[in-house]
Amino acid sequence: MLRDDVYRELYVHDGRRRLMGCVDISGVLNVTATRSNVTIEGFIKEVSPVGPDSSIDTVAKTIRENGTDSIPVVDEGGQVLGGVLLSEIFPVIITRHRLGGLVEEYMSRKVVECPADEPIHRIHTLITESGFSAFPVVKKKRLVGIISRRDLLRDGRWRVSAEGASSTPVAGVMTTPVITVSPGESVQKAAEMLVRHDISRLPVVLGDELIGIIDRHDVLNAIPD
């Protein structure tokens, strides 16, 4: 279920739909066997839910506090009614708030990147180790593309990449040209680019140098409390 590109977390209930927590992709993908008797019990993480009457701003704040890409919606008895994806509410959030500040103030400076000549099973490792789902691809210190879980799913080689059986280099699967932003650009502009291009992460470049990355969660930090 988590290999579906839409989902990063799945909610866990007790059999009576009472929320117990969630499991996320970075933990579960460590189990790579096609058949396994490993249960999800050891992978459950706590997650704060929202109610069906919660405002969009409350949902965004709770997602930011949880550090997740979605949030469960529960009733007064704690039963799961559904969930809200950050990707779905993100366009609404950025139109309701005028975001101040520059990209360089909110971007992450420690970038997890991937060399263009590495085999694609490296992406599976990066996802499980970092928790991210998209990575800038570099060649001779220059940004040449971006590789994501979506690219692997589209290419149909997720399973072989997870098992380390594919020798295909990242350069053969990555998306190019890369959509980038400069550190001096406004966070509002970066947020609009994320929505327009339907992407979750935006590399930040200064000239030809990759100096950071900004994603939806970074943009949420720019929303005034």
Kinemage of the C-alpha trace (Angstrom):
@kinemage 1
@onewidth
@group {chain A} dominant
@subgroup {mainchain}
@vectorlist {calphas} color= white
{ca met a 1} P 0.000 0.000 0.000
{ca leu a 2} L 2.824 2.370 0.839
{ca arg a 3} L 4.429 1.790 -2.538
{ca asp a 4} L 1.529 3.750 -4.004
{ca asp a 5} L 3.034 7.146 -4.756
{ca val a 6} L 0.206 8.995 -3.010
{ca tyr a 7} L 0.806 7.721 0.507
{ca arg a 8} L 3.684 8.222 2.907
{ca glu a 9} L 1.823 7.135 6.049
{ca leu a 10} L -0.917 4.638 6.802
{ca tyr a 11} L -3.074 4.897 9.912
{ca val a 12} L -3.336 1.936 12.255
{ca his a 13} L -6.548 1.140 14.163
{ca asp a 14} L -7.393 -1.438 16.823
{ca gly a 15} L -9.891 -3.422 14.755
{ca arg a 16} L -12.735 -1.187 15.854
{ca arg a 17} L -11.368 1.783 13.928
{ca arg a 18} L -9.980 3.487 17.031
{ca leu a 19} L -6.733 5.210 16.103
{ca met a 20} L -3.543 3.639 17.444
{ca gly a 21} L -1.006 5.613 15.408
{ca cys a 22} L 0.565 5.385 11.975
{ca val a 23} L 3.273 3.588 10.060
{ca asp a 24} L 5.425 5.459 7.577
{ca ile a 25} L 7.251 4.451 4.451
{ca ser a 26} L 10.800 4.910 5.750
{ca gly a 27} L 10.241 2.264 8.430
{ca val a 28} L 8.164 -0.252 6.520
{ca leu a 29} L 10.346 -0.271 3.389
{ca asn a 30} L 13.176 -1.707 5.461
{ca val a 31} L 11.259 -5.001 5.137
{ca thr a 32} L 11.997 -5.864 1.517
{ca ala a 33} L 11.022 -9.529 1.304
{ca thr a 34} L 8.121 -10.268 -1.009
{ca arg a 35} L 6.595 -12.544 1.617
{ca ser a 36} L 7.085 -11.791 5.263
{ca asn a 37} L 5.408 -12.610 8.560
{ca val a 38} L 6.645 -9.353 10.087
{ca thr a 39} L 3.691 -7.408 11.519
{ca ile a 40} L 3.304 -3.650 11.676
{ca glu a 41} L 3.115 -3.624 15.476
{ca gly a 42} L 6.766 -2.724 15.886
{ca phe a 43} L 6.536 0.137 13.388
{ca ile a 44} L 3.608 2.090 14.865
{ca lys a 45} L 4.329 5.742 15.655
{ca glu a 46} L 2.224 8.170 17.639
{ca val a 47} L 0.349 10.772 15.603
{ca ser a 48} L -1.920 13.613 16.692
{ca pro a 49} L -5.277 13.579 14.849
{ca val a 50} L -7.751 16.339 14.062
{ca gly a 51} L -11.537 16.407 14.196
{ca pro a 52} L -13.927 16.692 11.247
{ca asp a 53} L -14.699 20.314 12.187
{ca ser a 54} L -11.065 21.398 12.392
{ca ser a 55} L -10.043 24.358 10.268
{ca ile a 56} L -7.559 24.059 7.423
{ca asp a 57} L -5.114 26.141 9.451
{ca thr a 58} L -5.414 23.721 12.387
{ca val a 59} L -4.830 20.791 10.044
{ca ala a 60} L -1.722 22.455 8.607
{ca lys a 61} L -0.373 23.246 12.086
{ca thr a 62} L -0.934 19.667 13.278
{ca ile a 63} L 0.753 18.242 10.179
{ca arg a 64} L 3.706 20.531 10.833
{ca glu a 65} L 3.909 19.405 14.477
{ca asn a 66} L 3.648 15.721 13.497
{ca gly a 67} L 6.208 16.077 10.719
{ca thr a 68} L 3.989 13.954 8.481
{ca asp a 69} L 2.581 14.291 4.971
{ca ser a 70} L -0.966 13.565 6.129
{ca ile a 71} L -3.181 13.719 9.191
{ca pro a 72} L -5.887 11.331 10.439
{ca val a 73} L -9.389 12.652 11.090
{ca val a 74} L -11.176 11.061 14.059
{ca asp a 75} L -14.527 11.468 15.787
{ca glu a 76} L -15.074 12.147 19.489
{ca gly a 77} L -14.558 8.462 20.283
{ca gly a 78} L -11.221 8.347 18.499
{ca gln a 79} L -12.537 6.345 15.544
{ca val a 80} L -10.852 7.025 12.233
{ca leu a 81} L -13.130 8.821 9.779
{ca gly a 82} L -10.521 9.489 7.105
{ca gly a 83} L -7.422 11.517 6.478
{ca val a 84} L -6.144 14.688 4.853
{ca leu a 85} L -3.060 14.827 2.638
{ca leu a 86} L -0.732 17.819 2.883
{ca ser a 87} L -0.488 17.830 -0.916
{ca glu a 88} L -4.258 18.388 -1.127
{ca ile a 89} L -4.504 21.300 1.298
{ca phe a 90} L -1.177 22.923 0.394
{ca pro a 91} L -2.611 24.982 -2.521
{ca val a 92} L -5.358 26.272 -0.203
{ca ile a 93} L -2.898 27.156 2.548
{ca ile a 94} L -0.644 29.292 0.374
{ca thr a 95} L -3.578 31.232 -1.052
{ca arg a 96} L -4.931 31.992 2.439
{ca his a 97} L -1.628 33.285 3.791
{ca arg a 98} L 0.802 35.795 2.383
{ca leu a 99} L 4.114 34.150 3.173
{ca gly a 100} L 6.923 36.479 4.138
{ca gly a 101} L 10.651 35.867 3.989
{ca leu a 102} L 13.154 34.470 1.545
{ca val a 103} L 13.934 30.911 0.530
{ca glu a 104} L 17.358 31.078 2.206
{ca glu a 105} L 15.668 31.698 5.566
{ca tyr a 106} L 13.609 28.498 5.458
{ca met a 107} L 15.471 26.070 3.207
{ca ser a 108} L 17.352 23.040 4.516
{ca arg a 109} L 21.090 23.445 3.964
{ca lys a 110} L 21.995 19.806 4.581
{ca val a 111} L 20.973 18.267 1.276
{ca val a 112} L 20.781 14.509 0.788
{ca glu a 113} L 21.921 14.096 -2.813
{ca cys a 114} L 22.691 11.222 -5.160
{ca pro a 115} L 25.467 10.848 -7.778
{ca ala a 116} L 24.201 10.348 -11.327
{ca asp a 117} L 26.209 7.162 -11.870
{ca glu a 118} L 24.969 5.255 -8.809
{ca pro a 119} L 22.564 2.313 -9.322
{ca ile a 120} L 18.915 3.037 -8.609
{ca his a 121} L 18.774 0.739 -5.571
{ca arg a 122} L 20.636 3.564 -3.824
{ca ile a 123} L 17.378 5.555 -3.895
{ca his a 124} L 15.653 2.890 -1.824
{ca thr a 125} L 18.465 3.210 0.728
{ca leu a 126} L 18.213 6.997 0.761
{ca ile a 127} L 14.453 6.857 1.341
{ca thr a 128} L 14.731 4.463 4.265
{ca glu a 129} L 17.668 6.319 5.824
{ca ser a 130} L 16.510 9.913 5.326
{ca gly a 131} L 12.724 9.725 5.212
{ca phe a 132} L 12.666 11.872 2.062
{ca ser a 133} L 11.139 10.698 -1.205
{ca ala a 134} L 12.994 12.848 -3.769
{ca phe a 135} L 16.690 13.656 -4.139
{ca pro a 136} L 18.802 16.033 -6.249
{ca val a 137} L 21.142 14.212 -8.632
{ca val a 138} L 24.651 15.615 -9.060
{ca lys a 139} L 27.489 15.027 -11.493
{ca lys a 140} L 30.873 16.627 -10.857
{ca lys a 141} L 29.177 18.771 -8.167
{ca arg a 142} L 26.633 20.107 -10.698
{ca leu a 143} L 22.892 19.553 -10.368
{ca val a 144} L 21.804 17.471 -13.367
{ca gly a 145} L 18.437 16.027 -12.356
{ca ile a 146} L 16.137 14.907 -9.582
{ca ile a 147} L 15.112 11.344 -8.725
{ca ser a 148} L 12.012 10.423 -6.739
{ca arg a 149} L 9.946 7.476 -5.662
{ca arg a 150} L 7.506 8.584 -8.365
{ca asp a 151} L 10.206 8.123 -11.033
{ca leu a 152} L 10.908 4.572 -9.842
{ca leu a 153} L 7.217 3.691 -9.771
{ca arg a 154} L 6.712 5.133 -13.235
{ca asp a 155} L 9.715 3.217 -14.515
{ca gly a 156} L 8.435 -0.032 -12.986
{ca arg a 157} L 11.676 -0.977 -11.278
{ca trp a 158} L 10.813 -0.328 -7.636
{ca arg a 159} L 11.055 -3.965 -6.536
{ca val a 160} L 14.405 -4.640 -8.180
{ca ser a 161} L 15.768 -1.380 -6.817
{ca ala a 162} L 14.633 -2.331 -3.319
{ca glu a 163} L 16.351 -5.706 -3.585
{ca gly a 164} L 19.509 -4.248 -5.099
{ca ala a 165} L 19.077 -6.301 -8.255
{ca ser a 166} L 19.130 -3.453 -10.769
{ca ser a 167} L 22.334 -1.983 -12.184
{ca thr a 168} L 20.487 0.848 -13.947
{ca pro a 169} L 22.147 4.165 -13.059
{ca val a 170} L 20.155 6.968 -11.496
{ca ala a 171} L 20.826 9.072 -14.603
{ca gly a 172} L 18.713 6.659 -16.648
{ca val a 173} L 15.600 7.220 -14.542
{ca met a 174} L 15.906 10.751 -13.131
{ca thr a 175} L 13.755 13.690 -14.184
{ca thr a 176} L 15.452 16.464 -16.106
{ca pro a 177} L 15.652 19.440 -16.527
{ca val a 178} L 15.343 20.274 -12.866
{ca ile a 179} L 12.976 22.931 -11.576
{ca thr a 180} L 15.002 25.077 -9.169
{ca val a 181} L 14.768 28.258 -7.150
{ca ser a 182} L 17.357 30.788 -5.986
{ca pro a 183} L 18.032 31.514 -2.294
{ca gly a 184} L 17.015 35.148 -2.746
{ca glu a 185} L 13.561 34.277 -4.109
{ca ser a 186} L 10.528 34.699 -1.863
{ca val a 187} L 9.057 31.749 0.009
{ca gln a 188} L 5.717 32.683 -1.554
{ca lys a 189} L 7.174 32.207 -5.046
{ca ala a 190} L 8.732 28.883 -4.051
{ca ala a 191} L 5.388 27.702 -2.637
{ca glu a 192} L 3.624 28.647 -5.853
{ca met a 193} L 6.219 26.707 -7.860
{ca leu a 194} L 5.668 23.597 -5.728
{ca val a 195} L 1.950 23.794 -6.486
{ca arg a 196} L 2.271 24.665 -10.177
{ca his a 197} L 4.636 21.786 -10.918
{ca asp a 198} L 3.027 19.324 -8.456
{ca ile a 199} L 6.313 18.538 -6.709
{ca ser a 200} L 7.156 18.160 -3.023
{ca arg a 201} L 10.754 19.445 -2.986
{ca leu a 202} L 12.566 22.250 -4.783
{ca pro a 203} L 16.393 22.374 -5.056
{ca val a 204} L 17.938 25.748 -4.219
{ca val a 205} L 20.839 26.776 -6.438
{ca leu a 206} L 23.299 29.648 -6.544
{ca gly a 207} L 24.730 29.692 -10.036
{ca asp a 208} L 25.541 26.046 -10.755
{ca glu a 209} L 25.967 25.174 -7.071
{ca leu a 210} L 23.338 23.250 -5.114
{ca ile a 211} L 23.174 24.976 -1.719
{ca gly a 212} L 19.902 23.784 -0.219
{ca ile a 213} L 16.422 22.411 -0.701
{ca ile a 214} L 12.987 23.678 0.276
{ca asp a 215} L 9.883 21.519 0.642
{ca arg a 216} L 6.247 21.843 1.712
{ca his a 217} L 7.099 21.483 5.396
{ca asp a 218} L 9.661 24.284 5.144
{ca val a 219} L 6.953 26.484 3.619
{ca leu a 220} L 4.589 25.631 6.496
{ca asn a 221} L 7.212 27.086 8.867
{ca ala a 222} L 6.801 30.433 7.110
{ca ile a 223} L 3.106 30.660 8.011
{ca pro a 224} L 2.570 33.174 10.812
{ca asp a 225} L 1.260 31.653 14.074
